[in-house]
Amino acid sequence: MRIRKEIKSLLVIGFCLGILPIFNTGYVNAEEEIEPVFYISVLAPSSCTLREQWATLMVEQLPKIGIGIEIFDHTGWAQISPRTFSYPGPYPIPTYAEGGFDILFIGWSGDFDWSLADIFSSTSIVPNGDNFYQYESWEYDLAYNNYLTSLTNEDRLFWGDKMQQILYQDQPTCTIKYPVGLYAHDPDLTGWDGTLWHDDYQSMENWTILGQSAFQYATPANFEDFHVLLYDSVYDARWLSQIYGSLLERSSSSLHSRSYVPHIASSYSSADGLTYNIHLDPNAVWADGHVLNASDIEYTYELLVHPGYLPVTHYCLPFITNESVNIISEFELDITFTQANAFQENNLAIDIIPKHIWEPILPENHSSQAQTWAENDTLDSQKIIGSGPYYLADFDTSFGVIHLERNDFYDDWTGITPYFADIFFDFYSNKEGALSALAGDDLDMIDSQFMPYLSEVPASASYTLVDEGGNHEMAL
């Protein structure tokens, strides 16, 4: 740990002296290499073009501050993992020359409630978790445990600040970039929250472009997953989130600051952070008009823990069992979690699926059945439905287009009529095609993962920069 701290200190000093011109004191010529003080080897995943570019830049710059590069190994995760996350031992993980690593370029992404436990806690040091840094601090562990079990935002912020202070002091890494996403879109678009859209797949009932009845969104990947609990791709999550809803949802209202508010639930409360009493909105219905009641909640939660079922909401699995839900009446229930959690509301924000549609299907067949229904021109609009503002009207497999239509039952119980009657998610295979379509008014927004430059945004369009959360770093 001491050696890695010394390397970190040298890197920070070096950045100030040579790499960042604004701090150049004149003692180091940033254009010339100096005699290396020591040598290191650099690992960088080849799967991320942007991160590989940063790694290449740093490999070019480090010799200018006296850090020689012995090997620049930009390779796949199959080669990186045995040196880091899956190092077979003995421990601690050694240097690159001995089968471990010196510096690894890596990126971490997070959302509103990002948990750092598996990254920096002592109990997660490899091979027990993802802490390949081998970072260990009893002060951090104490602060994190208090943070994780805090039941009020005030306490959580206090312990979060403590964690931040500790990691700023001795975290074995150097951050080189905080990623920002660029969403190019129609300048008249209102009602969207970039942060919620990026991290939480905001539902689109309040999105508006005056004078338009349809909205076109470009995505850089084709559609592969059609079940809201079983998707792998963020691009599928975006359109599926328009179809389904949860007990609680994050609000874009400035009054709530993106915190959770009741949605299918009309109210919820807990005295101990373990058992939550929930009253459902008695007017809530599915997009086919069926009443949404406590049995749908029970079915969804029991499905999550069914053997062999691997839901995208796997983070909730340590907190629930097949007996977590206790139905009190048609529109009232208790949900009891197995342990306290500062982010317990996440476990109440799981998308609920209609029991009357899915119960006849074996859980192990849900994913394949969802795709079969989605590709059927008749059954898609009958089966791929939820309680959200839209339902699946059609999936064009030839052109890669998801067509959603407005759920006419939605305003009956929410009081909100979705502005757009139709929403299309269109697959574009390249950035140039998407930008051209945006310029020609054939699209209203393109996803940030097309990675356009500011200079490429059409003059007729606008754009929004969104903090993506997480960072790109050099792990030591």
Stockholm file with secondary structure:
# STOCKHOLM 1.0

chainA/1-476         MRIRKEIKSLLVIGFCLGILPIFNTGYVNAEEEIEPVFYISVLAPSSCTLREQWATLMVEQLPKIGIGIEIFDHTGWAQISPRTFSYPGPYPIPTYAEGGFDILFIGWSGDFDWSLADIFSSTSIVPNGDNFYQYESWEYDLAYNNYLTSLTNEDRLFWGDKMQQILYQDQPTCTIKYPVGLYAHDPDLTGWDGTLWHDDYQSMENWTILGQSAFQYATPANFEDFHVLLYDSVYDARWLSQIYGSLLERSSSSLHSRSYVPHIASSYSSADGLTYNIHLDPNAVWADGHVLNASDIEYTYELLVHPGYLPVTHYCLPFITNESVNIISEFELDITFTQANAFQENNLAIDIIPKHIWEPILPENHSSQAQTWAENDTLDSQKIIGSGPYYLADFDTSFGVIHLERNDFYDDWTGITPYFADIFFDFYSNKEGALSALAGDDLDMIDSQFMPYLSEVPASASYTLVDEGGNHEMAL
#=GR chainA/1-476 SS CHHHHHHHHHHHHHIIIIISGGGCCSSSCTTSCCCCSEEEEEEEETTCHHHHHHHHHHHHHGGGGTEEEEEEEEECHHHHGGGTTTCCSSSSCCCGGGTSCSEEEEEECCCTTCCCHHHHCGGGBTTSSSBTTCCCCHHHHHHHHHHHHCCSHHHHHHHHHHHHHHHHHHCSEEEEECCEEEEEECTTCBSCCHHHHHHHCCCCTTCBCTTCSEEEEEESSCCCCCCTTSCCCHHHHHHHTTTCEESEEECCCTTTTTCEEESSEEEEECSSSSEEEEEECTTCBCTTSCBCCHHHHHHHHHHHTSTTCCCTTGGGGGGCCTTCEEEEETTEEEEECSSCCTTGGGGGCCEECCHHHHTTSCGGGHHHHHHHHHTSTTTHHHHSCCSSSEEEEEEETTTTEEEEEECTTHHHHHSCCCSCSEEEEEECSSHHHHHHHHHTTSCSEECGGGCCCGGGSCTTCEEEEEECCSEEEEEC
#=GC SS_cons         CHHHHHHHHHHHHHIIIIISGGGCCSSSCTTSCCCCSEEEEEEEETTCHHHHHHHHHHHHHGGGGTEEEEEEEEECHHHHGGGTTTCCSSSSCCCGGGTSCSEEEEEECCCTTCCCHHHHCGGGBTTSSSBTTCCCCHHHHHHHHHHHHCCSHHHHHHHHHHHHHHHHHHCSEEEEECCEEEEEECTTCBSCCHHHHHHHCCCCTTCBCTTCSEEEEEESSCCCCCCTTSCCCHHHHHHHTTTCEESEEECCCTTTTTCEEESSEEEEECSSSSEEEEEECTTCBCTTSCBCCHHHHHHHHHHHTSTTCCCTTGGGGGGCCTTCEEEEETTEEEEECSSCCTTGGGGGCCEECCHHHHTTSCGGGHHHHHHHHHTSTTTHHHHSCCSSSEEEEEEETTTTEEEEEECTTHHHHHSCCCSCSEEEEEECSSHHHHHHHHHTTSCSEECGGGCCCGGGSCTTCEEEEEECCSEEEEEC
//
